[in-house]
Every structure is written in C-alpha cells, then in structure tokens.
Amino acid sequence: METETTFSIELEHVTEGPDFHTFRVAFSGADLRILLPYPLVTGIRLVDASDAIIDEWRSRYLVSEPLDDFVLAPGARIAFDLRGYVSCASDTERRWTINMPVGDCRARFHYHVDDKRDWYDFLAKRSRFAAMTPPWNGTIESDAIKFENRITPAEVG
C-alpha cells in the first residue's frame, strides 16, 4: 500500500567532536498521518557544488537489526540526531564511517523508502488504528547545507 502525501525534511549540522559530526534531520509538513522508518546516518550524503556525491558511508561489518518506525502527523515536527564518524573505519565501535575532506563541506539528506511491509497488512486486519497510519514509500531529499570539517585523518585513531 502506497500513500500519496507530501512532507519535508530539513538537515542541520549540530556539532563536531574529535572524530565525528552530529547532524539533525527533521521531518515536518505532512498533509496526512503516515508511518515512516527511522532515518539512518547513511542518508547523509556529502556533495560537491554540482550536487555530485563526494564519498559514501562504509562499514567493515554486516549487521542485521530490526526496523523501527515513527508516525508523522499533520502539524508535527520530529527530529533525529545522527552521528557520523570521520575516517575511522577500523574502530569496532563505529559502525558507519566516511572519508571527509578538511574544510568547507556540503551535505544533503537522501531519504528513500521502498518497503513492501507485509507485517503492515497483517496489523491492519487487527487494528483500526493501522488504517489511520499508512506506510509511506518514495524518495525525498533535503536542501544542501554547508558546514566545516576540521577533523584531519592524523587526529583520528
């Protein structure tokens, strides 16, 4: 079941640590109540001035985990803080890392959902509330933001 609705996402650079950046992705402006999967740090894309992707997130580990969802209602704004580690792929505690150039950077958040969700059909048969909150499928991107990366590879690890 696919839902035709509109909403927007906004990306913000919150802070920089010794080997990470924290970004906030906020969802708002929904015209209908919808069910969305939690955003992942891998949705943050470093882009150049022409919006071409500079580098992608990488992990040395294959991990399976349950998908968590949230409900975005009309008039609501829901934000998530995502921590992305820079140039430290060998550290076992840092699942996703990226090579980031030092200096001025640009990022955007790419959110793509292509989820058939068989469990949702089962849930809808047992709950009248499920029918009020259909899952959303599609692709949406935030505007690009500028931020500064001061983390050099020599400082990491």
Wavefront OBJ file of the C-alpha trace (Angstrom):
o trace
v 0.000 0.000 0.000
v 1.486 3.322 -1.047
v 0.426 6.665 0.323
v 0.370 9.837 -1.751
v 1.329 12.548 0.693
v 3.800 15.352 0.997
v 6.148 16.297 3.788
v 9.557 17.880 4.033
v 12.880 17.063 5.615
v 15.477 19.511 6.860
v 19.127 18.777 7.602
v 21.166 20.734 10.131
v 24.776 20.371 11.286
v 24.613 20.324 15.095
v 28.144 19.743 16.377
v 31.591 18.371 15.671
v 33.532 16.125 18.035
v 37.064 14.756 17.957
v 36.176 12.160 15.291
v 32.512 12.725 14.427
v 29.862 15.148 13.223
v 26.319 15.207 14.545
v 23.561 16.110 12.124
v 19.887 16.662 12.870
v 17.300 15.549 10.328
v 13.786 16.879 10.928
v 10.558 15.688 9.345
v 7.591 18.073 9.136
v 4.785 19.408 6.979
v 2.888 16.153 6.439
v -0.527 16.597 4.925
v -1.642 13.137 6.140
v -0.712 10.897 9.073
v 1.993 8.498 7.808
v 4.276 5.734 9.055
v 7.994 6.208 8.299
v 11.140 4.200 9.085
v 13.736 5.894 11.303
v 16.374 7.751 9.300
v 19.898 6.322 9.128
v 23.231 8.131 9.037
v 23.802 6.622 5.582
v 21.156 9.009 4.261
v 23.587 11.896 4.790
v 25.399 12.486 1.524
v 28.475 14.642 1.095
v 28.075 16.536 -2.158
v 30.101 18.978 -4.205
v 28.856 22.282 -5.659
v 27.124 20.439 -8.524
v 25.417 18.024 -6.047
v 27.538 15.048 -7.139
v 28.249 12.636 -4.278
v 31.835 13.003 -2.975
v 32.036 9.851 -0.863
v 29.754 7.221 0.625
v 29.464 5.711 4.098
v 31.231 2.412 4.653
v 31.293 -0.295 7.284
v 33.532 -3.271 7.883
v 30.626 -5.161 9.480
v 27.433 -6.705 8.192
v 24.766 -6.126 10.817
v 21.094 -7.016 10.766
v 18.752 -5.127 13.025
v 15.003 -4.578 13.327
v 13.482 -1.628 11.544
v 11.886 0.946 13.807
v 9.137 3.256 12.640
v 7.606 6.530 13.719
v 4.371 8.328 12.929
v 4.444 11.782 11.362
v 1.136 13.564 11.869
v -0.040 16.791 10.244
v 1.365 19.770 12.147
v 4.065 17.671 13.840
v 7.835 18.080 13.602
v 10.004 15.126 14.572
v 13.807 15.359 14.613
v 16.557 12.761 14.932
v 20.234 13.348 15.712
v 22.564 11.202 13.645
v 26.264 10.829 14.472
v 28.629 10.171 11.583
v 32.258 9.230 12.210
v 35.053 10.524 10.016
v 37.968 8.475 8.628
v 37.996 5.788 11.325
v 36.723 2.601 9.689
v 38.987 0.323 11.739
v 37.273 1.109 15.053
v 34.820 -1.641 16.030
v 32.546 0.749 17.948
v 31.959 2.970 14.932
v 29.712 1.143 12.519
v 29.491 3.755 9.740
v 32.376 5.995 8.716
v 33.185 8.292 5.823
v 36.284 9.960 4.394
v 35.535 13.655 4.614
v 37.683 16.432 3.162
v 39.004 19.012 5.611
v 37.455 22.454 5.209
v 34.144 23.577 3.789
v 31.725 20.738 3.050
v 28.182 20.380 1.762
v 25.696 17.682 2.746
v 22.123 16.775 1.992
v 19.849 14.101 3.423
v 18.543 11.498 0.971
v 15.558 9.547 2.330
v 14.364 6.575 0.282
v 11.724 4.056 1.327
v 10.819 1.103 -0.875
v 9.327 -1.228 1.663
v 6.563 -3.725 0.960
v 5.823 -4.227 4.678
v 3.891 -7.475 4.751
v 3.541 -7.061 8.516
v 1.522 -3.900 7.930
v -1.232 -5.784 6.091
v -1.405 -8.236 8.994
v -1.540 -5.378 11.503
v -4.243 -3.531 9.537
v -6.530 -6.559 9.806
v -6.256 -6.467 13.604
v -6.271 -2.756 14.387
v -8.438 0.144 13.246
v -5.532 2.491 14.115
v -3.282 0.920 11.488
v -5.643 2.052 8.748
v -5.237 5.622 10.055
v -1.465 5.487 9.558
v -0.451 4.007 6.204
v 3.246 3.437 5.459
v 4.902 5.903 3.084
v 7.074 4.880 0.140
v 9.099 7.172 -2.060
v 12.167 9.402 -2.197
v 12.695 12.881 -0.780
v 15.829 14.985 -0.223
v 16.669 17.920 1.989
v 18.275 21.072 0.709
v 22.075 21.008 0.835
v 23.685 22.589 3.896
v 27.201 23.914 4.362
v 29.398 23.049 7.326
v 33.104 22.957 8.143
v 35.067 19.779 8.796
v 38.126 20.396 10.992
v 38.847 16.700 11.617
v 42.035 15.601 9.890
v 42.973 11.938 9.369
v 46.027 12.425 11.624
v 43.717 13.337 14.538
v 41.619 10.209 14.125
v 42.529 6.839 15.572
l 1 2 3 4 5 6 7 8 9 10 11 12 13 14 15 16 17 18 19 20 21 22 23 24 25 26 27 28 29 30 31 32 33 34 35 36 37 38 39 40 41 42 43 44 45 46 47 48 49 50 51 52 53 54 55 56 57 58 59 60 61 62 63 64 65 66 67 68 69 70 71 72 73 74 75 76 77 78 79 80 81 82 83 84 85 86 87 88 89 90 91 92 93 94 95 96 97 98 99 100 101 102 103 104 105 106 107 108 109 110 111 112 113 114 115 116 117 118 119 120 121 122 123 124 125 126 127 128 129 130 131 132 133 134 135 136 137 138 139 140 141 142 143 144 145 146 147 148 149 150 151 152 153 154 155 156 157
